[in-house]
Amino acid sequence: MLIAKKNVFYFSLLIWTKLIIAQPDSLQEKTEVFLIDSYITPELPHTFVISFFTSDSSKSFVVLNGRYEYEVSKNFTMDHKTKILVDSLKLLSPTIAYKIKLIDKKGRVSFSENYEVKIPSSSILKSKDQPSIFTVCCFGGVIFGLPSPTYLFENGKGYLSLTKEIPLFSFYSVGYNYPVGYISAEYAYVFNYERKNFVRLGYKQIFQVPKIQYISFGINYFSDLTGYNGVSPEFSLGLLRIYNVFTLFLRYRHNFYFKDKANNFHEFTVGLYSNFFSINF
């Protein structure tokens, strides 16, 4: 009874909103989504329950983890709800990222913002063809510990470097698959270079974009621990996600010394980003 009253309230509010702020059809290009319920039942079989209203009559689908698409409303409606069994899915992450796909009466397709829903731990890694949780943790730990190969370029000369960045604090916003920003610490070792060791502390801002995972801008303070210090702005591209845990990235960074400015240098890095050990806010 309480759920029915809640749905009637939201539906009435939606109708009155449309009547009051109705705009010409030419201005209403995108159908809005008003999410009501989104959760996975703790009891077996684990079921994803979702309900929402839309600002116009639409057919609707939900896309899980960017690959599993399920039909929600076959006919045009403003009230959408469905239940999806998730035990059969290959889940390696404690959350499911999803979007709502809409098709209006004119055939226009639109997508909602990104959402996430938490998965009961017992539903993770249930498939027989998947390794045990111990194996996955060990594999993830090894991958996480791998340094990132880096090419350092200074005054016409190139050097090989290995770097390892660890996100310390990550800051999230509702509906995002990645943090909006994070603070990280990093160590780099440079082969055959007069200054072999560098440590960095920096902040990175992440922007999720279509086609790839994200673009990121950052600024770091660095030191070689012998008195040569500086700042290093950087730009990164998150290209693809691996098991919803790691993201393959490319990064360019320019390093400015506070002194010895003639030896400022460039860095090009390919690596794997993960905030597995980060403290999240």
N, C-alpha and C positions, 0 to 999 in steps of 0.2 A: 504493500500500500504506500509506504514511504517513497519507494523508487518511482511508482506511478505518479505520485504528486510532484516529485522532483522533475520528472520528464514533462509533465503538463506545464509546470512553471517555466522551464527553459523554452518550451515550444511557444508558449504564449508571449514570453519576452521577445523571442525571435520574430514573431509575426508583427508585434507592435513596433519593433525596431525597423522592420522593412517598410511599414506603412508610414512611419514618421520621417525617416531619412531616405525614402525611395529616391533614386537618382535615375536619369535617363539611361535607357538600355545601353547606349553607346559608351557610358562611363563605367558600367559594371562588367569589367573584363574578366575578373577572377572571382570565383565562388569562394566565400569564406567558410572556414570550418570552426565549429564551436564544440570542443571536446568535452564530453560529460564523464564517461568512465573509461579507464584503461588500466587493466591489471591482469595478472596471471594467477589462477587459483592455486593455493598451496596443496590441495588434496589431489590425488590421482584420479583420472588422467589430468595432467596439467593443461589448463585451457586458458587461452588468451581471450579475455572479454573486453570488447570495445563498443562504445556507443557515442554518437555525436550528432549534432544538427548541422545543416548547411544553410547558407543564406539564400539559396535557390534550389529548385528541384534538380537532382542530379543522380546519375548512376555512380556507384562508389566502389573502390577497391582499397585494400590495404597492402602495402609492400613491405615485407619484413627483411631487414638486413640487406636491402637493395637487390634481392634475388628471388624471394618467395612472394608471389602475388596471389591474393585471395579476393574473391568477389564478396562484397558486403551487401550492396543493394542492386538487384538485377533490374528493377524498374525505377523510374524517376520519382524521387521522394526527397523530403527535407529531414526526415527522421531515419537515422541509420544505426544498425546494431548487428553484431554477429559474434560468434564464438568459434575459435580456431584451436584445434589440438596441436600442441607444440612438442609433445614427447618424441615424435618421429623426426623432428628437425635436428640437424647436426649443429649443436650449440656448444661453443667453446668460450663464450663470454658470459659474464653474469647479467648482462642486459641485452635486450633486443632493440635495435634501432628500427624505426618504421616511419613511413610517410603514408598519407592518405591521398589517393588518386581519385579525381572527380572528372566526370564527363557531363556537361550540361546539355540542354535540349538542342543547342546549336552545334553540338559535336565538339565544342572546345574542351581541351584537356588542361587541367590545372592540378597542382600538387600543394599539399599543406606544408607547413614547416616541419623540421625534423623533430621526432619525439623518441623517447626511450621508455621501456618498461622493464622492471627487474624480474629476473627468472629465479624460481625456487632452486636452490642448489642441487636438489636431488634429480632435476631434469637435465643437468649439464653432463655431457659425455655419456649418454645412455646407449648410443648406437653400438652394435657389436663390432662394426668395422672400424671403430675408433680406438686409439690407445687409452691406457688407463690414465687417471688423473695424475698419478705419480710420474708417468712417462712424459705427459704433457708439461708438467711443472719443470721437470729436469730439462726437457728440450727448450722450453721458454727461458729458463735461467741461462742456458748456454748461449742462446741467441742474444738475450739481453746483454750478456757480458762481452759479446764480440765488439772490438773497437771498430770505428769507421775509418776506412782508408781516405786519405786527404792528400791533395796535391798542393804544395806551397810554392808560390812563385814570387821571387824577390830579385829586382835589378837584373832581369834577364836570365836568372838561374832558377831551376826547378828542384824541389826536394820532396821526398816521400814522408808523410806524417801519418801517425795513428792517433785518433782522438776518441775519447769516450765522454759523452754527455749524459748526466743523470738529472731528470726533472725532480726538483725538490718539493715545490709547492705548485699545485695546479688550481686554476680558478674557472669554475663552470658556470654556464648560464642555462636556463631551462630550454630543453629541446635540442641541445647540441651534442654531436657525437664526439667532439674534441673539446678540450678546454678552450676558453676564449683567450687564455694566456697562461704562462707558467714561468717560474723562476728556476734556473738550472745552474748546476756546477759542472765544470768540464776540465779534463786533463788531456794534454796533447804532448806526444813525444815526436820530435823531428829528427830524422836520420841525416847525418853528415852536414849538420847546420851548426853554426857557432853557438846558438842558443837552443838547446835541445828540449828543454822542459817549459811548458806553459800551463798555467791554471787560469780558468775564467769563471766569472760569475755574471750571469746576465738575465735579461727578461725578454721573452718572445711573445708576440701577439699573433693569434691564429685567426684566419678568416676562411670559413668553408666556402668553396666555390664549386660550380658545376664542372663536369668532365673529369676533374681530378679531385683529390681529397681536400686539399687546403693550400693556401699561400700563407707565408708567415714572415713578419718583419721583426728584427730583434736588435738589441744593443747589449754589448758585453764590456766589462772591465777585465783586462788581462794583465798578467805579470809573468816574467820568466824567473822570478824569485831571486834575481841578482841585481835588481834596481831598474830594469827596463820594463816600464809599465805603459799601458795605453788603453784605447777604446777600440772596439771593432763592431761597426754596424754590419748586419747580415740580412740576406733574403733567402727563403727556402720555398721549395715546392714539394708538397706531400703527394706522391704519385699514385700509389695503390696500397690497399690495406691487406694484411696477411693475417688470416684467422681472427680478425677483429681485435687483434692485440698489438701487432706491429704495423708501422707504416713506412714504406720505402720512400726516402726523401733525397732530394738534391739541394745543396746549399752553396751559396757564394758568400764570402766574407772578406771585407777589407779591413786590415789592421793598421791603426795609426799609433805610432809611438809618441809619448809626450816629449821625449828627446830622441835624438838620432833619427829624425824624420826622414832622412834620405833612405833609410832601410825599411820604410813601410812595405808591407807585403800583402799578397792576395792568397785566398784559400778556396779550393773547390773540393767539396765533400759529397760522398754518397754513403748513406747509412740507413739505419732502422730506428725510427722514433717509437718510444713507448713510455707511458707514465705509470708503469706497473708498480713502482716503488714510491710513487709520489704521494704526498699528503694533499688530499683534495678538499677544496672549499666551494 
